[in-house]
């Protein structure tokens, strides 16, 4: 049989022996307990990122890939014309 005094002494003794954690230790434990994303989640995030980049290129620049091809073709034609004029001037 345990007396109330002994019980009080025992609980106090146990709690006094538990060291207090430092802030950096708590941070390390939180870092250790972080959830690691699964491989499927990583693949999904990569796909979403690629879609986002593609839409930014399309929407942000306001031109479709076909419009860009047309513009490049026109610029190359102009460059060829200038090259021809330069050669003729020589």
N, CA, C and O atoms as CSV, one atom per row, in Angstrom:
chain,resi,resn,atom,element,x,y,z
A,1,UNK,N,N,0.832,-1.169,0.000
A,1,UNK,CA,C,0.000,0.000,0.000
A,1,UNK,C,C,0.888,1.248,0.000
A,1,UNK,O,O,1.926,1.288,0.662
A,2,UNK,N,N,0.454,2.276,-0.766
A,2,UNK,CA,C,1.254,3.483,-0.932
A,2,UNK,C,C,0.568,4.637,-0.203
A,2,UNK,O,O,-0.645,4.822,-0.298
A,3,UNK,N,N,1.358,5.388,0.509
A,3,UNK,CA,C,0.795,6.542,1.220
A,3,UNK,C,C,0.702,7.732,0.278
A,3,UNK,O,O,1.450,7.793,-0.697
A,4,UNK,N,N,-0.184,8.671,0.535
A,4,UNK,CA,C,-0.295,9.851,-0.325
A,4,UNK,C,C,0.993,10.666,-0.372
A,4,UNK,O,O,1.315,11.257,-1.402
A,5,UNK,N,N,1.727,10.702,0.729
A,5,UNK,CA,C,2.984,11.447,0.745
A,5,UNK,C,C,4.002,10.815,-0.207
A,5,UNK,O,O,4.710,11.501,-0.943
A,6,UNK,N,N,4.046,9.487,-0.164
A,6,UNK,CA,C,4.976,8.786,-1.053
A,6,UNK,C,C,4.579,8.997,-2.511
A,6,UNK,O,O,5.427,9.236,-3.370
A,7,UNK,N,N,3.315,8.908,-2.769
A,7,UNK,CA,C,2.814,9.103,-4.127
A,7,UNK,C,C,3.167,10.509,-4.623
A,7,UNK,O,O,3.592,10.675,-5.766
A,8,UNK,N,N,2.992,11.508,-3.778
A,8,UNK,CA,C,3.343,12.880,-4.144
A,8,UNK,C,C,4.844,13.010,-4.376
A,8,UNK,O,O,5.283,13.638,-5.340
A,9,UNK,N,N,5.612,12.417,-3.495
A,9,UNK,CA,C,7.063,12.457,-3.640
A,9,UNK,C,C,7.485,11.773,-4.941
A,9,UNK,O,O,8.345,12.284,-5.659
A,10,UNK,N,N,6.890,10.634,-5.243
A,10,UNK,CA,C,7.243,9.870,-6.436
A,10,UNK,C,C,6.922,10.661,-7.704
A,10,UNK,O,O,7.752,10.713,-8.611
A,11,UNK,N,N,5.749,11.275,-7.792
A,11,UNK,CA,C,5.379,12.041,-8.992
A,11,UNK,C,C,6.275,13.264,-9.155
A,11,UNK,O,O,6.654,13.617,-10.271
A,12,UNK,N,N,6.605,13.898,-8.058
A,12,UNK,CA,C,7.490,15.057,-8.120
A,12,UNK,C,C,8.883,14.633,-8.565
A,12,UNK,O,O,9.519,15.320,-9.364
A,13,UNK,N,N,9.345,13.533,-8.063
A,13,UNK,CA,C,10.676,13.031,-8.383
A,13,UNK,C,C,10.775,12.674,-9.862
A,13,UNK,O,O,11.766,13.005,-10.514
A,14,UNK,N,N,9.776,12.014,-10.386
A,14,UNK,CA,C,9.787,11.618,-11.794
A,14,UNK,C,C,9.786,12.857,-12.682
A,14,UNK,O,O,10.566,12.936,-13.631
A,15,UNK,N,N,8.937,13.807,-12.391
A,15,UNK,CA,C,8.855,15.012,-13.211
A,15,UNK,C,C,10.113,15.861,-13.121
A,15,UNK,O,O,10.481,16.521,-14.093
A,16,UNK,N,N,10.767,15.854,-11.992
A,16,UNK,CA,C,11.999,16.625,-11.851
A,16,UNK,C,C,13.146,16.013,-12.644
A,16,UNK,O,O,14.091,16.714,-13.009
A,17,UNK,N,N,13.073,14.730,-12.910
A,17,UNK,CA,C,14.144,14.056,-13.645
A,17,UNK,C,C,14.010,14.201,-15.157
A,17,UNK,O,O,14.934,13.848,-15.891
A,18,UNK,N,N,12.903,14.701,-15.624
A,18,UNK,CA,C,12.707,14.860,-17.066
A,18,UNK,C,C,13.340,16.184,-17.481
A,18,UNK,O,O,12.919,17.243,-17.015
A,19,UNK,N,N,14.339,16.135,-18.347
A,19,UNK,CA,C,14.991,17.392,-18.749
A,19,UNK,C,C,14.087,18.205,-19.680
A,19,UNK,O,O,13.344,17.653,-20.491
A,20,UNK,N,N,14.169,19.493,-19.544
A,20,UNK,CA,C,13.419,20.394,-20.425
A,20,UNK,C,C,14.126,20.430,-21.777
A,20,UNK,O,O,15.355,20.388,-21.850
A,21,UNK,N,N,13.328,20.508,-22.850
A,21,UNK,CA,C,13.913,20.537,-24.190
A,21,UNK,C,C,14.263,21.967,-24.575
A,21,UNK,O,O,13.555,22.916,-24.237
A,22,UNK,N,N,15.359,22.091,-25.281
A,22,UNK,CA,C,15.756,23.397,-25.798
A,22,UNK,C,C,14.991,23.660,-27.092
A,22,UNK,O,O,14.483,22.731,-27.720
A,23,UNK,N,N,14.913,24.924,-27.485
A,23,UNK,CA,C,14.184,25.293,-28.696
A,23,UNK,C,C,14.773,24.640,-29.934
A,23,UNK,O,O,14.030,24.182,-30.802
A,24,UNK,N,N,16.081,24.589,-30.028
A,24,UNK,CA,C,16.710,23.998,-31.214
A,24,UNK,C,C,16.438,22.501,-31.292
A,24,UNK,O,O,16.344,21.947,-32.387
A,25,UNK,N,N,16.309,21.832,-30.132
A,25,UNK,CA,C,15.968,20.411,-30.143
A,25,UNK,C,C,14.554,20.198,-30.663
A,25,UNK,O,O,14.296,19.258,-31.413
A,26,UNK,N,N,13.644,21.072,-30.262
A,26,UNK,CA,C,12.266,20.975,-30.745
A,26,UNK,C,C,12.238,21.183,-32.246
A,26,UNK,O,O,11.520,20.476,-32.953
A,27,UNK,N,N,13.011,22.147,-32.750
A,27,UNK,CA,C,13.074,22.411,-34.190
A,27,UNK,C,C,13.603,21.190,-34.929
A,27,UNK,O,O,13.090,20.839,-35.991
A,28,UNK,N,N,14.624,20.541,-34.378
A,28,UNK,CA,C,15.182,19.351,-35.016
A,28,UNK,C,C,14.170,18.215,-35.047
A,28,UNK,O,O,14.082,17.487,-36.036
A,29,UNK,N,N,13.412,18.061,-33.979
A,29,UNK,CA,C,12.391,17.013,-33.957
A,29,UNK,C,C,11.321,17.302,-35.003
A,29,UNK,O,O,10.891,16.393,-35.714
A,30,UNK,N,N,10.887,18.556,-35.105
A,30,UNK,CA,C,9.889,18.918,-36.110
A,30,UNK,C,C,10.428,18.660,-37.511
A,30,UNK,O,O,9.698,18.191,-38.384
A,31,UNK,N,N,11.687,18.961,-37.724
A,31,UNK,CA,C,12.308,18.708,-39.018
A,31,UNK,C,C,12.350,17.215,-39.306
A,31,UNK,O,O,12.097,16.793,-40.434
A,32,UNK,N,N,12.660,16.430,-38.315
A,32,UNK,CA,C,12.732,14.979,-38.461
A,32,UNK,C,C,11.355,14.382,-38.745
A,32,UNK,O,O,11.243,13.398,-39.476
A,33,UNK,N,N,10.318,14.968,-38.176
A,33,UNK,CA,C,8.973,14.422,-38.309
A,33,UNK,C,C,8.212,14.958,-39.519
A,33,UNK,O,O,7.029,14.659,-39.678
A,34,UNK,N,N,8.861,15.736,-40.366
A,34,UNK,CA,C,8.179,16.261,-41.546
A,34,UNK,C,C,7.710,15.120,-42.438
A,34,UNK,O,O,8.341,14.066,-42.515
A,35,UNK,N,N,6.590,15.356,-43.106
A,35,UNK,CA,C,6.034,14.355,-44.006
A,35,UNK,C,C,6.808,14.393,-45.318
A,35,UNK,O,O,7.011,15.457,-45.902
A,36,UNK,N,N,7.232,13.238,-45.767
A,36,UNK,CA,C,7.961,13.128,-47.023
A,36,UNK,C,C,6.944,12.817,-48.123
A,36,UNK,O,O,6.203,11.840,-48.012
A,37,UNK,N,N,6.896,13.632,-49.188
A,37,UNK,CA,C,5.913,13.378,-50.238
A,37,UNK,C,C,6.220,12.079,-50.982
A,37,UNK,O,O,7.377,11.692,-51.146
A,38,UNK,N,N,5.157,11.426,-51.422
A,38,UNK,CA,C,5.334,10.169,-52.139
A,38,UNK,C,C,5.808,10.451,-53.563
A,38,UNK,O,O,5.773,11.590,-54.031
A,39,UNK,N,N,6.243,9.412,-54.228
A,39,UNK,CA,C,6.751,9.549,-55.597
A,39,UNK,C,C,5.643,10.016,-56.541
A,39,UNK,O,O,5.893,10.803,-57.454
A,40,UNK,N,N,4.426,9.533,-56.321
A,40,UNK,CA,C,3.297,9.930,-57.164
A,40,UNK,C,C,3.016,11.421,-57.000
A,40,UNK,O,O,2.752,12.115,-57.982
A,41,UNK,N,N,3.072,11.912,-55.774
A,41,UNK,CA,C,2.846,13.340,-55.539
A,41,UNK,C,C,3.908,14.182,-56.227
A,41,UNK,O,O,3.603,15.241,-56.775
A,42,UNK,N,N,5.144,13.723,-56.202
A,42,UNK,CA,C,6.240,14.459,-56.844
A,42,UNK,C,C,6.030,14.503,-58.353
A,42,UNK,O,O,6.209,15.551,-58.973
A,43,UNK,N,N,5.651,13.374,-58.946
A,43,UNK,CA,C,5.403,13.323,-60.391
A,43,UNK,C,C,4.253,14.254,-60.755
A,43,UNK,O,O,4.326,14.975,-61.751
A,44,UNK,N,N,3.189,14.240,-59.949
A,44,UNK,CA,C,2.040,15.110,-60.211
A,44,UNK,C,C,2.449,16.578,-60.135
A,44,UNK,O,O,2.034,17.384,-60.968
A,45,UNK,N,N,3.260,16.925,-59.140
A,45,UNK,CA,C,3.722,18.309,-59.020
A,45,UNK,C,C,4.562,18.725,-60.225
A,45,UNK,O,O,4.441,19.850,-60.710
A,46,UNK,N,N,5.413,17.819,-60.709
A,46,UNK,CA,C,6.227,18.137,-61.886
A,46,UNK,C,C,5.343,18.379,-63.099
A,46,UNK,O,O,5.578,19.311,-63.868
A,47,UNK,N,N,4.315,17.533,-63.273
A,47,UNK,CA,C,3.411,17.703,-64.416
A,47,UNK,C,C,2.653,19.022,-64.310
A,47,UNK,O,O,2.506,19.738,-65.301
A,48,UNK,N,N,2.171,19.344,-63.110
A,48,UNK,CA,C,1.467,20.611,-62.915
A,48,UNK,C,C,2.381,21.796,-63.211
A,48,UNK,O,O,1.950,22.793,-63.789
A,49,UNK,N,N,3.645,21.679,-62.811
A,49,UNK,CA,C,4.606,22.752,-63.057
A,49,UNK,C,C,4.827,22.941,-64.559
A,49,UNK,O,O,4.872,24.070,-65.046
A,50,UNK,N,N,4.963,21.836,-65.285
A,50,UNK,CA,C,5.163,21.936,-66.734
A,50,UNK,C,C,3.947,22.558,-67.408
A,50,UNK,O,O,4.091,23.392,-68.302
A,51,UNK,N,N,2.741,22.155,-66.981
A,51,UNK,CA,C,1.524,22.736,-67.553
A,51,UNK,C,C,1.459,24.230,-67.268
A,51,UNK,O,O,1.092,25.021,-68.137
A,52,UNK,N,N,1.815,24.609,-66.051
A,52,UNK,CA,C,1.802,26.018,-65.674
A,52,UNK,C,C,2.777,26.822,-66.527
A,52,UNK,O,O,2.440,27.901,-67.014
A,53,UNK,N,N,3.986,26.293,-66.706
A,53,UNK,CA,C,4.983,26.994,-67.535
A,53,UNK,C,C,4.488,27.148,-68.961
A,53,UNK,O,O,4.650,28.203,-69.575
A,54,UNK,N,N,3.883,26.089,-69.486
A,54,UNK,CA,C,3.378,26.132,-70.858
A,54,UNK,C,C,2.272,27.180,-70.978
A,54,UNK,O,O,2.255,27.951,-71.938
A,55,UNK,N,N,1.357,27.217,-70.025
A,55,UNK,CA,C,0.262,28.186,-70.099
A,55,UNK,C,C,0.777,29.612,-69.910
A,55,UNK,O,O,0.250,30.541,-70.521
A,56,UNK,N,N,1.792,29.796,-69.078
A,56,UNK,CA,C,2.374,31.132,-68.903
A,56,UNK,C,C,2.986,31.602,-70.217
A,56,UNK,O,O,2.833,32.759,-70.607
A,57,UNK,N,N,3.682,30.686,-70.895
A,57,UNK,CA,C,4.285,31.061,-72.178
A,57,UNK,C,C,3.212,31.441,-73.183
A,57,UNK,O,O,3.348,32.431,-73.901
A,58,UNK,N,N,2.141,30.650,-73.236
A,58,UNK,CA,C,1.091,30.902,-74.218
A,58,UNK,C,C,0.290,32.149,-73.867
A,58,UNK,O,O,0.130,33.040,-74.702
A,59,UNK,N,N,-0.207,32.218,-72.655
A,59,UNK,CA,C,-1.067,33.323,-72.249
A,59,UNK,C,C,-0.267,34.597,-72.024
A,59,UNK,O,O,-0.671,35.676,-72.457
A,60,UNK,N,N,0.860,34.471,-71.352
A,60,UNK,CA,C,1.652,35.644,-71.017
A,60,UNK,C,C,2.150,36.391,-72.237
A,60,UNK,O,O,2.227,37.620,-72.219
A,61,UNK,N,N,2.484,35.687,-73.280
A,61,UNK,CA,C,3.002,36.343,-74.471
A,61,UNK,C,C,1.888,36.689,-75.447
A,61,UNK,O,O,2.097,37.483,-76.364
A,62,UNK,N,N,0.715,36.110,-75.264
A,62,UNK,CA,C,-0.423,36.464,-76.088
A,62,UNK,C,C,-0.385,35.908,-77.496
A,62,UNK,O,O,-1.161,36.343,-78.346
A,63,UNK,N,N,0.492,34.964,-77.764
A,63,UNK,CA,C,0.578,34.393,-79.105
A,63,UNK,C,C,0.601,32.876,-79.018
A,63,UNK,O,O,1.133,32.294,-78.072
A,64,UNK,N,N,0.017,32.259,-80.016
A,64,UNK,CA,C,0.082,30.802,-80.089
A,64,UNK,C,C,1.386,30.408,-80.764
A,64,UNK,O,O,2.087,31.248,-81.330
A,65,UNK,N,N,1.698,29.136,-80.698
A,65,UNK,CA,C,2.936,28.681,-81.334
A,65,UNK,C,C,2.883,28.895,-82.851
A,65,UNK,O,O,3.913,29.147,-83.477
A,66,UNK,N,N,1.696,28.797,-83.436
A,66,UNK,CA,C,1.560,29.029,-84.880
A,66,UNK,C,C,1.862,30.491,-85.218
A,66,UNK,O,O,2.507,30.774,-86.228
A,67,UNK,N,N,1.402,31.406,-84.387
A,67,UNK,CA,C,1.685,32.826,-84.613
A,67,UNK,C,C,3.179,33.103,-84.482
A,67,UNK,O,O,3.733,33.901,-85.238
A,68,UNK,N,N,3.826,32.449,-83.531
A,68,UNK,CA,C,5.271,32.626,-83.379
A,68,UNK,C,C,6.004,32.094,-84.604
A,68,UNK,O,O,6.944,32.725,-85.087
A,69,UNK,N,N,5.578,30.934,-85.110
A,69,UNK,CA,C,6.219,30.382,-86.321
A,69,UNK,C,C,6.092,31.350,-87.491
A,69,UNK,O,O,7.045,31.567,-88.240
A,70,UNK,N,N,4.895,31.934,-87.639
A,70,UNK,CA,C,4.662,32.884,-88.727
A,70,UNK,C,C,5.569,34.103,-88.574
A,70,UNK,O,O,6.159,34.569,-89.549
A,71,UNK,N,N,5.680,34.617,-87.355
A,71,UNK,CA,C,6.526,35.788,-87.122
A,71,UNK,C,C,7.993,35.465,-87.399
A,71,UNK,O,O,8.705,36.278,-87.988
A,72,UNK,N,N,8.442,34.308,-86.986
A,72,UNK,CA,C,9.830,33.900,-87.241
A,72,UNK,C,C,10.076,33.789,-88.739
A,72,UNK,O,O,11.113,34.221,-89.241
A,73,UNK,N,N,9.115,33.208,-89.447
A,73,UNK,CA,C,9.254,33.073,-90.898
A,73,UNK,C,C,9.366,34.453,-91.551
A,73,UNK,O,O,10.200,34.659,-92.432
A,74,UNK,N,N,8.525,35.394,-91.119
A,74,UNK,CA,C,8.567,36.750,-91.682
A,74,UNK,C,C,9.907,37.419,-91.394
A,74,UNK,O,O,10.478,38.065,-92.273
A,75,UNK,N,N,10.407,37.272,-90.180
A,75,UNK,CA,C,11.693,37.878,-89.823
A,75,UNK,C,C,12.834,37.250,-90.616
A,75,UNK,O,O,13.757,37.948,-91.036
A,76,UNK,N,N,12.773,35.943,-90.822
A,76,UNK,CA,C,13.826,35.288,-91.613
A,76,UNK,C,C,13.780,35.759,-93.062
A,76,UNK,O,O,14.819,35.918,-93.702
A,77,UNK,N,N,12.577,35.982,-93.575
A,77,UNK,CA,C,12.432,36.488,-94.942
A,77,UNK,C,C,13.040,37.886,-95.051
A,77,UNK,O,O,13.751,38.188,-96.009
A,78,UNK,N,N,12.754,38.734,-94.063
A,78,UNK,CA,C,13.337,40.084,-94.059
A,78,UNK,C,C,14.861,40.016,-93.989
A,78,UNK,O,O,15.554,40.757,-94.687
A,79,UNK,N,N,15.373,39.128,-93.148
A,79,UNK,CA,C,16.827,38.995,-93.022
A,79,UNK,C,C,17.439,38.544,-94.340
A,79,UNK,O,O,18.498,39.035,-94.732
A,80,UNK,N,N,16.783,37.615,-95.026
A,80,UNK,CA,C,17.283,37.158,-96.330
A,80,UNK,C,C,17.273,38.293,-97.351
A,80,UNK,O,O,18.200,38.419,-98.152
A,81,UNK,N,N,16.226,39.120,-97.321
A,81,UNK,CA,C,16.154,40.248,-98.253
A,81,UNK,C,C,17.294,41.234,-97.991
A,81,UNK,O,O,17.928,41.709,-98.933
A,82,UNK,N,N,17.554,41.541,-96.734
A,82,UNK,CA,C,18.642,42.454,-96.399
A,82,UNK,C,C,19.989,41.855,-96.798
A,82,UNK,O,O,20.870,42.562,-97.287
A,83,UNK,N,N,20.140,40.561,-96.589
A,83,UNK,CA,C,21.386,39.889,-96.980
A,83,UNK,C,C,21.591,39.993,-98.493
A,83,UNK,O,O,22.699,40.247,-98.965
A,84,UNK,N,N,20.507,39.794,-99.241
A,84,UNK,CA,C,20.592,39.876,-100.701
A,84,UNK,C,C,20.947,41.305,-101.142
A,84,UNK,O,O,21.769,41.490,-102.040
A,85,UNK,N,N,20.325,42.317,-100.508
A,85,UNK,CA,C,20.635,43.710,-100.841
A,85,UNK,C,C,22.092,44.024,-100.530
A,85,UNK,O,O,22.758,44.725,-101.291
A,86,UNK,N,N,22.581,43.507,-99.419
A,86,UNK,CA,C,23.969,43.723,-99.035
A,86,UNK,C,C,24.915,43.097,-100.065
A,86,UNK,O,O,25.911,43.709,-100.451
A,87,UNK,N,N,24.601,41.886,-100.504
A,87,UNK,CA,C,25.436,41.210,-101.504
A,87,UNK,C,C,25.405,41.958,-102.843
A,87,UNK,O,O,26.425,42.063,-103.524
A,88,UNK,N,N,24.216,42.481,-103.217
A,88,UNK,CA,C,24.094,43.220,-104.483
A,88,UNK,C,C,24.858,44.544,-104.435
A,88,UNK,O,O,25.376,44.996,-105.457
A,89,UNK,N,N,24.932,45.161,-103.267
A,89,UNK,CA,C,25.613,46.441,-103.123
A,89,UNK,C,C,27.122,46.275,-103.253
A,89,UNK,O,O,27.803,47.251,-103.565
A,90,UNK,N,N,27.649,45.146,-103.039
A,90,UNK,CA,C,29.087,44.911,-103.140
A,90,UNK,C,C,29.467,44.888,-104.547
A,90,UNK,O,O,30.641,44.703,-104.866
